Amino acid sequence: MYNRELGKELLRLKRYFPVVVVTGPRQSGKTTLCKMTFPDYGYVNLEDEIVRGELSMLRKEFFLAKGNLIIDEAQNMPEIFSIIQVLVDENPHLRYVITGSNNFSLMQNITQSMAGRAALLTLLPLSFAELTRHDKSVGTDAMMLRGFYPAVLAKKIPIQDAYRQYYNTYLQRDIMQVMNVKNLDEFRRFVVLCASRVGTESNAQAISNEIGVSISTVQSWFNVLEASYISFHIQPFYRNIGKRLVKKPKLYFFDTGLVCYLLGIHNVEQLSVHPLRGQIFENMVVGDMLKSIYNKGQDNNLYFYRDKSQHEIDIVQQDAQYLKAYEIKSAQLIHTDFYKNLNYFRNLFGDDVVSTQVIYTGEEVMPIANNGYVNYMNII
């Protein structure tokens, strides 16, 4: 059983909000987390048609009889949100924890019925910190290949079996619920193309040309992947500095195990020499940064930087006017060239840059003086 960092935020927020909503990809551990955090709460799973039938007949009485309650996959029964709204207004002592894996459907109902009553949290697959508490011996390539879904790791499911079934069951079911995708073969080609482009700018026009579908279709498919917690985008960093910055976001997947499966990578030997290993490593690091942010109940504040002179920073993290800049390299040895863009970025933004770091796969952590500042090379 993995100890999830988001549990602290769950406990904190339930003191202030009658409803706490936990979203995230299927199999990320939402149900387990909620049951472990609130062992005295009742539980219903709205994937179960029998439970939905009971609810449709009893409605308000059903909920009152259950008391404090964990409601799993709530997007399957949108009408319950208005019932819960009435219940928490009439019974301030009641507490509900709602989970869902379809972000589009879930958020639509929450914003309509739960405004001011619900706190929102996101649970992603395991972070480095959560994983290494249990297993400190896993190499970088092995982590990227097997991914971070707790069920896959805890049950030791063969990787190819796990992600084949994940794609064929959860992803295809979600896209059929969110929208009517008429040609699943075209959609699969789209998903594979996305996997081959992790860590690069999201170019709907190029994908449209390659698959032979309209740009609007590609954009709607991107929305499906994001609503199903398969992929996410990092937006470009803007500051009024007289530079013309790129407008396309960068594309990443929430889990590198699925990326490797879609790319046909079956073992660490293949991954270690794969031409996209560096991009997959970058995806893993950026994903872990996002997990750290969400596990604290905070909003995504990650960006990337690139100007018309092709100076690029992999990740810029912004907190008010203060900036942290990160270069992500899959190399095991540090090269002075890794710091060129970081130095450029620091000179450009001056004292607003409070930290610059190179994240790499080497085995040492050492400070390096850089114009009066310190950079740290971090082990992953």
N, C-alpha and C positions, 0 to 999 in steps of 0.2 A: 504494500500500500504506500503510495507516494504522499508525502506531506505537501500540500499545495499552499503557496504563499498568499493566494487570493483569499484564503479563509479568514485572515485578519481583517480584511476590508469588509467581508460579509458580516462579521460580528460587529464591527464598528458601525456600519450603515444601518443595521436593523434597529439600532437605538433611536434613529432619527426618522426613518421612513417605514411606513406600514408594509410596503412592497419593495422587495429587492429582486431585480431581474438579472439573471446570469445568462449571457449569450455566448456563443462560441461554436466551433465546428463539432460535428458529430464525433463521438468517441474521444473527446478531449478531457473527459472526467467530470462533467458538470454535475451529474446525478450523484456520483460518489462523493464529491466535495460537499454538496448540500446536505446529504445524509450524515456525513461525518461531522459537519459543523453544527447541525441542528438535529441531534439524534432523537429528541422528544417531539419532533413535528410529525404530523401525518404525511402520507405520500400518495399521490395519484399520478398515473402516467397517461397522458392524453393520446398516446399512440395506440392505446388499447380501445378498440371499438366498444367493448362492453362498458368500460368506464364512461366513455362519452355518452352511451345510451342512458346510463344511470343519471348522469349530469343533466341531460336534456329533459328528464322527467322531474327531477327534484330541485334542480337549480339552487336557489338560495339556501334551502333547508339542508342540502347536501354539504355545503361549505360550513354552515354553522355547526353541524354535527361533528365535522372533522376538526374544528378549532384551528390552531396554527398549522400551516400546510405548505408542503413542497409540491408544486405543480410542474410536472415534466412535459416538455414539448408542447407548450401552451399554444403555439401557433396553429395547432390542429383543431382548435375550437375557439375561434375569435370572439364568440358571444360571451365567454366567461369574463372578459375584461370589464364590461359594464357592470356585471354582477359584483365583481370584486370591488369596484369603485364604490358602489352603494354600501357594501359590507364594511369596508374600512372607515367610511364616513360615519356610519351608524355605530361601529364598534371599534373605537380607537386602539383598544388593547390587542386586536387581532394582528397577526403577522403572516405574510405570504412570501414565499420564495418561488419565483417563476423562472423556468429555464426554457431555452429555445435555440434551435440550430438554423432556423431560417430567419436571418436578420431583417430582410425586407418586410416579411409578413408580420413578424413580432413587433418591430418598431412602429409600424403603421398603426397597430392597435394600441400600443402603449401611449403614443403621442395623442391619440384621440381620447383615451379613457383615463389615463393614469398621470396626467400632467400635475406635477407638484406632489404626487403621492409615491412615486417610484424612483429608486436609485438604480442606475445601470452599471453593470460590470461585465467584463469580457474575460472568459477563461480560454486561453489558447493551449496547445499541447505543452508538454513539460519544458521548462527552461533548463539552462545548463545547471543552475544552482539546485533546482529540484532533482534533476537527474543524478548529479554527481554526489549527492548525499547518500545515494544507494550504491552507485557504481563509479568509482574513480579511475577505473582501468581502461575505459573504452577510448580507442583512438579516434582521431578527427574523422577519417574516412568512414569508419564504422558508424559513428554518430550520424553523419550526413546520409548514409545509405539506409539505415534502419529508421530514421526519423525519430519523432518525440511523442508519438501517441502513447499514453500510458497503458492502454489495453494491449497494444501490440507488444510492448516491452514486458509487461507483467506476465502475460500468457505465453511469451516466447513463440508467437505465431511466425512461421516462415515469412520473410519479408515480401516476397513476390505474391504469396497467397493473400497476405493482409491487404496490400494496396490494390490488388486486382479486385478483391471483393469490395473494398472501400469505394473504388471508382464505380463498379458495376451496380452496387446497391444504393449507396447514399447519394453520390453525385448525380447519377442518372435519375434517381427518384426526385431529387430536389429540383432539377431543371424542368422536369415534367410538371411539377407543382407550381413553379414560379412562372413558367411560360411554355408555350407549345412549340418545342423544338421539333421540327418535322423530320430533319435528317440527322440522326445521331452520329452517323459516320463523319459528316462534316463538322459536327460539334467536337467529336473526339480529335479530329485533325487540328481544330482550333486549340484545344487544351494542350495537345502535344507541342504545337508551335509556341504557345505561351511558356511551357516548361523550358523550351530551348532558348527563350529570350529572358530568363530571369536575370535581374541585375542590369537590364538595358532599358532604354526608353520604350515606352508602350506606343507602338505605331499601328493604329487601327487600319490605316490605308494600306500598309505593306501586307498585313495579315489578310485584309479583304482581297487584295490582288492574288495572293497565293492560294487561298481557298476557293475563290470565285463566288463570294457572297457580298452583299452590300456592306458599306461602312456602318450603317445604322444597325445591321444585324450583329456585326462584330462588337459594337459598343454595347448592345443589349446583352450579348454573351459575357462580356466583361462584368456587367452588373450581376449576372447570375453567379459567376465565380466569386465575386465579393460577397453577395448575399448568402452564399453557402459556405463562406469562410475557407475557400480554396486559395484565393489569391488576394493581394492587396497592392495598392500603389503608394509610392512615396513621392510627394510633390516637390517641385524645384523650389529652392530657397530664393526669396526676393528681398532685396534691400535697395533703396534708392541711391545707387552708387554710380549711375551713369553707364552701367553695363547692360547690354541686351542679353538677358538670360533665356535659356530654353524654356519652352512652355509644356512640353510633354512630360508626364510623370514617368517614374521607373517602376517596373513590374517585378513583384516578388510573390512567392508562394508561402503559405503559412507553415508548410512542412516540407523539408527536403527529401524525406522518404518517398513522398508522392512524386516529386520531381524526378528522382532517380528511376522510379518505376516507369514513368511516362517516357523517359529517354532510353529505356531498355538497358539500364545499368543493373546488373544482377549481383555483383560482388565487389569487394573493396579493391581487388586487383584491377578490374575494369575502371572503377572510379578514379583510382590513383593516377591513371594515364589519360583520362578522358579530357578532351579539349575544353569542356565546360566546367571542369573541376573548380577553377577559380571563381566562376560565377555562382556555383552551388555553395561554395564556402562563404562568399559574400552574402548570399541569401540566408544562410544559417545564422550568421552573425547579426544581420539586420533584424531577422525574425526574433532573435533572442533579446535584442534591445527593445523591440516592441512588447515582448512578453513582460520584461521588467517594468515598463511603463504601465501596462494594463494591470499587472499584479498589484500595483500601488493605487489602483483606482484613478489613474490620471489619464489625460487626453494625449493622443499621439502628437508629439512635437518634433518628429524626425523629418528631415528634408535632405535633398542632395543639392550640390552646387556645380554648375558648369557655365562658363561664359563663352562669348564668341571667339575668344582666343584658345578655347579648349582646355582651360584650367578647370580641373574637376576635383571635387571632394566627395567621397562616397556617402558620408553621412554628416549632416550638420544638425546638431540638437540645439533648439532655441528655448531659453527660459527668460522671458521678458526681452531685454536687449542683449542679454549675455548668450554667448555661443560656445559650443564645444564641437570640435571638428575631428573626424575620424577617417583614416585611410585603412582599408581592409585588404590585406594581401595574403594569398594562400601559400606564400613562400615560407621556407623554414629558416632562411637567413635574411638578415636586415641589409638593405642597400640604401646608401645615402639618397638615391633618387626618390625613395618613398616619401621623403620629407619636402620635396620641392613644392608641391602644391599646397601642403600645409603651411609652409613658410610664406608662400604667396598670399594665402588666405589670411594669415595673421597680419601681414603687412597691410592688407587691404582694409581689414576691419579693426585693427588696432586693439585697444584695451577691452573692446567688447568680447574678444576671444579669450576665454578664461582657461581653455584646455585644448591641446592638440595631442592626438594619440595615433599610433600605428598599431593595428591589431593584426597579428600574424600567427603562424602555427609553430613557431620556434619554441625552444625549451628554456629560454631565459627571460627574466623580467629585469630591465635595467633602465635607470634614468639617463637621458642624454640631454646635455645642456644645449639650448638653441636660442641664441639672442636673448639671454637672460630668462628664458622660460624653460620649463621642463616637459619633455614628452616621455610617455611611458609606453613601452612595447608590452602588450598583454598576451599572456598565454591563453589560448582557447582550450 
